[in-house]
Amino acid sequence: YASSLWKFFGYAGFSKDRYQAGVKGGGSKADRSVLYNWATPQVKLKTPYEADYRARRAITDTQRPDWSNAHRHMDALRVMTKLFLSHFWQMYRTLEGLSVASPYPIARLGHDGYVAPAERGWTEVEVAR
């Protein structure tokens, strides 16, 4: 599942649960910095993922006024990056001819806000094996 990628990169769960003083953890910091370097231009260049950044930022601007601007910015980048990773996971599995399950929030929790990779510029693929 995409959550496996999130865990590898250190995006699964709350940061207070991922890090402990004196204990190595929180996913791959080097790889997470690569994702950060991917995410920041997505906002500046107004790519399709920028809409997800803006939507999350609007939520935290109203619901989390106690957070600093930097905190709200990083939260929106995190949400946008997690969506990208879920799209990457889905497209990789499709290209490899592996099964792709419906996202957990859609399949199990009844959420209805699914954003398909094609809505963010990914090309639909069919793999014949």
Residue frames as qw, qx, qy, qz and C-alpha x, y, z in Angstrom:
[[0.000, 0.885, 0.467, 0.000, 0.00, 0.00, 0.00],
 [0.272, 0.772, -0.054, 0.572, 0.98, 3.64, -0.40],
 [0.548, -0.806, 0.112, -0.195, 1.26, 3.82, 3.37],
 [0.903, -0.167, 0.096, 0.384, 4.37, 1.62, 3.10],
 [0.504, 0.508, 0.050, 0.697, 6.03, 4.37, 1.07],
 [0.253, -0.849, -0.009, -0.464, 4.86, 6.96, 3.58],
 [0.803, -0.587, 0.082, 0.071, 6.43, 4.97, 6.39],
 [0.822, 0.125, 0.077, 0.550, 9.70, 4.50, 4.50],
 [0.312, 0.576, 0.040, 0.755, 10.02, 8.23, 3.91],
 [0.255, -0.180, -0.554, 0.772, 8.89, 9.14, 7.43],
 [0.276, -0.180, -0.174, -0.928, 5.47, 10.52, 6.53],
 [0.556, -0.372, -0.711, -0.218, 3.35, 7.95, 8.40],
 [0.535, -0.604, -0.524, 0.271, 1.72, 9.15, 11.59],
 [0.162, -0.984, -0.030, -0.072, 2.38, 12.20, 13.70],
 [0.476, 0.635, -0.444, 0.415, 5.93, 13.53, 13.89],
 [0.403, -0.608, 0.489, -0.479, 5.79, 13.37, 17.69],
 [0.930, -0.120, 0.299, -0.178, 5.29, 9.60, 17.33],
 [0.844, 0.491, -0.133, 0.167, 8.04, 9.17, 14.71],
 [0.407, 0.592, -0.431, 0.545, 10.87, 10.78, 16.63],
 [0.738, -0.654, -0.156, 0.059, 12.29, 10.04, 20.07],
 [0.075, -0.902, 0.418, -0.075, 15.30, 11.66, 21.68],
 [0.311, -0.561, 0.766, 0.033, 18.42, 9.58, 21.14],
 [0.662, 0.158, 0.733, 0.007, 16.69, 7.02, 18.89],
 [0.026, 0.228, -0.602, -0.765, 17.20, 6.87, 15.14],
 [0.301, 0.467, 0.828, -0.079, 13.87, 6.81, 13.38],
 [0.257, 0.704, 0.162, -0.642, 11.38, 8.78, 11.38],
 [0.769, 0.592, 0.242, 0.018, 12.11, 7.23, 8.00],
 [0.716, 0.143, 0.194, 0.655, 14.81, 8.00, 5.51],
 [0.123, -0.821, -0.119, 0.545, 15.89, 11.59, 6.14],
 [0.222, -0.327, 0.545, 0.740, 18.01, 11.77, 2.97],
 [0.102, 0.350, 0.811, 0.458, 15.14, 10.54, 0.81],
 [0.052, -0.801, -0.553, 0.224, 12.70, 12.82, 2.61],
 [0.150, -0.661, 0.121, 0.725, 14.92, 15.78, 1.74],
 [0.151, 0.016, 0.723, 0.674, 14.71, 14.73, -1.92],
 [0.008, -0.634, -0.759, -0.152, 10.93, 14.81, -1.63],
 [0.147, -0.795, -0.251, 0.532, 11.09, 18.24, 0.01],
 [0.159, -0.429, 0.427, 0.780, 13.22, 19.44, -2.91],
 [0.068, 0.309, 0.811, 0.492, 10.56, 18.03, -5.25],
 [0.085, -0.705, -0.690, 0.136, 7.65, 19.57, -3.32],
 [0.151, -0.646, -0.138, 0.736, 8.72, 23.19, -3.00],
 [0.003, -0.195, 0.494, 0.848, 8.90, 23.88, -6.77],
 [0.004, -0.438, -0.869, -0.229, 5.48, 22.21, -7.21],
 [0.081, -0.785, -0.479, 0.384, 3.96, 25.14, -5.35],
 [0.141, -0.611, 0.177, 0.759, 6.08, 27.84, -6.95],
 [0.025, -0.144, 0.707, 0.691, 5.59, 26.55, -10.51],
 [0.600, 0.192, 0.213, -0.747, 1.84, 25.99, -10.02],
 [0.201, 0.119, -0.932, -0.278, 1.85, 22.35, -11.09],
 [0.598, -0.348, -0.539, -0.480, -1.30, 20.22, -10.74],
 [0.604, -0.312, -0.643, 0.353, -0.27, 19.24, -7.19],
 [0.112, 0.161, -0.233, 0.952, -0.24, 22.91, -6.16],
 [0.521, -0.406, -0.304, -0.687, -4.05, 22.76, -5.85],
 [0.775, -0.359, -0.515, 0.075, -3.68, 20.16, -3.09],
 [0.446, -0.018, -0.360, 0.819, -1.17, 22.37, -1.31],
 [0.157, -0.277, -0.033, -0.947, -3.55, 25.36, -1.49],
 [0.662, -0.422, -0.443, -0.433, -6.52, 23.31, -0.29],
 [0.728, -0.318, -0.497, 0.349, -4.66, 22.01, 2.75],
 [0.307, 0.081, -0.227, 0.921, -3.16, 25.41, 3.47],
 [0.348, -0.415, -0.204, -0.816, -6.65, 26.96, 3.46],
 [0.749, -0.443, -0.479, -0.118, -7.81, 24.36, 5.99],
 [0.660, -0.250, -0.391, 0.591, -4.91, 24.93, 8.36],
 [0.122, 0.292, -0.033, 0.948, -5.15, 28.72, 7.98],
 [0.504, -0.462, -0.169, -0.710, -8.69, 28.59, 9.38],
 [0.862, -0.379, -0.306, -0.141, -8.54, 25.58, 11.70],
 [0.806, -0.264, -0.186, 0.497, -5.02, 26.05, 13.10],
 [0.132, 0.927, -0.020, 0.349, -4.47, 29.77, 13.67],
 [0.612, -0.746, 0.258, 0.055, -2.15, 28.87, 16.56],
 [0.850, 0.041, 0.287, 0.440, 0.33, 27.29, 14.12],
 [0.164, -0.638, 0.282, 0.698, 3.06, 29.45, 12.63],
 [0.609, 0.646, -0.180, -0.423, 3.10, 30.14, 8.88],
 [0.188, 0.516, -0.829, -0.108, 6.07, 27.77, 8.57],
 [0.368, -0.008, 0.885, -0.284, 4.16, 25.01, 10.39],
 [0.647, 0.512, 0.355, -0.440, 1.13, 25.43, 8.11],
 [0.448, 0.685, -0.463, -0.339, 3.40, 25.52, 5.05],
 [0.022, 0.374, -0.927, -0.002, 5.20, 22.29, 6.00],
 [0.513, 0.190, 0.747, -0.377, 1.90, 20.58, 6.81],
 [0.654, 0.618, 0.072, -0.430, 0.52, 21.46, 3.37],
 [0.317, 0.614, -0.694, -0.203, 3.75, 20.23, 1.71],
 [0.259, -0.185, 0.930, -0.186, 3.45, 16.97, 3.67],
 [0.630, 0.383, 0.541, -0.403, -0.15, 16.38, 2.54],
 [0.573, 0.699, -0.228, -0.363, 0.73, 17.20, -1.08],
 [0.138, 0.544, -0.825, -0.072, 3.77, 14.90, -1.00],
 [0.443, -0.005, 0.857, -0.263, 1.77, 12.03, 0.49],
 [0.699, 0.544, 0.251, -0.391, -0.71, 12.35, -2.38],
 [0.424, 0.700, -0.527, -0.230, 2.18, 12.28, -4.86],
 [0.123, -0.368, 0.917, -0.087, 3.61, 9.16, -3.20],
 [0.612, 0.225, 0.677, -0.340, 0.23, 7.42, -3.36],
 [0.663, 0.670, -0.046, -0.331, 0.00, 8.24, -7.06],
 [0.198, 0.643, -0.733, -0.098, 3.58, 7.04, -7.60],
 [0.387, -0.152, 0.885, -0.210, 2.80, 3.77, -5.80],
 [0.694, 0.428, 0.451, -0.363, -0.35, 3.21, -7.85],
 [0.575, 0.728, -0.265, -0.262, 1.35, 3.94, -11.19],
 [0.006, -0.548, 0.836, 0.007, 4.38, 1.79, -10.34],
 [0.512, 0.021, 0.825, -0.238, 2.19, -1.16, -9.44],
 [0.694, 0.586, 0.218, -0.356, 0.14, -0.69, -12.59],
 [0.406, 0.738, -0.500, -0.200, 3.26, -0.59, -14.79],
 [0.092, -0.400, 0.908, -0.090, 4.61, -3.73, -13.13],
 [0.584, -0.090, -0.673, -0.445, 1.32, -5.53, -13.71],
 [0.195, -0.092, -0.835, 0.506, 0.69, -5.90, -9.98],
 [0.215, -0.698, -0.669, -0.135, -2.67, -5.56, -8.29],
 [0.071, 0.239, -0.187, 0.950, -3.66, -2.12, -7.09],
 [0.190, -0.547, -0.779, 0.239, -6.11, -1.97, -4.22],
 [0.082, -0.833, -0.285, -0.467, -8.46, 0.93, -3.73],
 [0.144, 0.456, -0.462, 0.747, -7.05, 3.46, -1.25],
 [0.274, -0.229, -0.839, 0.411, -7.83, 2.51, 2.35],
 [0.164, 0.254, 0.362, -0.882, -9.90, 5.65, 3.16],
 [0.522, 0.145, -0.370, -0.755, -12.10, 4.97, 0.12],
 [0.556, 0.003, -0.810, -0.184, -12.38, 1.19, 0.52],
 [0.451, -0.245, -0.786, 0.345, -12.71, 0.92, 4.30],
 [0.123, -0.327, -0.449, 0.822, -13.67, 4.29, 5.74],
 [0.244, 0.718, 0.652, 0.016, -16.21, 5.38, 3.14],
 [0.103, -0.623, 0.087, 0.771, -14.46, 8.60, 2.12],
 [0.611, 0.636, 0.466, 0.069, -15.41, 10.02, -1.25],
 [0.075, 0.944, -0.159, -0.280, -12.63, 12.49, -2.05],
 [0.808, -0.068, 0.425, 0.403, -10.46, 10.25, -4.22],
 [0.236, 0.845, -0.280, -0.391, -8.03, 12.11, -6.49],
 [0.935, 0.226, 0.223, 0.157, -6.94, 9.87, -9.37],
 [0.559, -0.351, 0.331, 0.674, -3.38, 10.15, -10.71],
 [0.371, 0.473, 0.538, 0.590, -4.77, 11.24, -14.09],
 [0.108, -0.937, -0.323, -0.077, -6.24, 14.33, -12.39],
 [0.391, -0.835, 0.213, 0.322, -2.69, 15.37, -11.51],
 [0.318, 0.787, -0.429, -0.310, -1.14, 14.78, -14.91],
 [0.424, -0.284, 0.852, 0.113, -0.17, 11.11, -14.76],
 [0.498, 0.268, -0.566, -0.600, -0.75, 9.26, -18.01],
 [0.867, -0.061, 0.333, -0.366, -3.10, 6.31, -17.86],
 [0.147, 0.483, -0.836, -0.216, -1.28, 3.09, -18.75],
 [0.949, 0.006, 0.085, -0.303, -2.27, -0.39, -19.73],
 [0.096, -0.568, 0.814, 0.076, 0.23, -3.13, -19.30],
 [0.916, 0.151, -0.208, -0.308, -0.20, -6.36, -21.23],
 [0.162, -0.534, 0.821, -0.119, 1.52, -9.29, -19.52]]
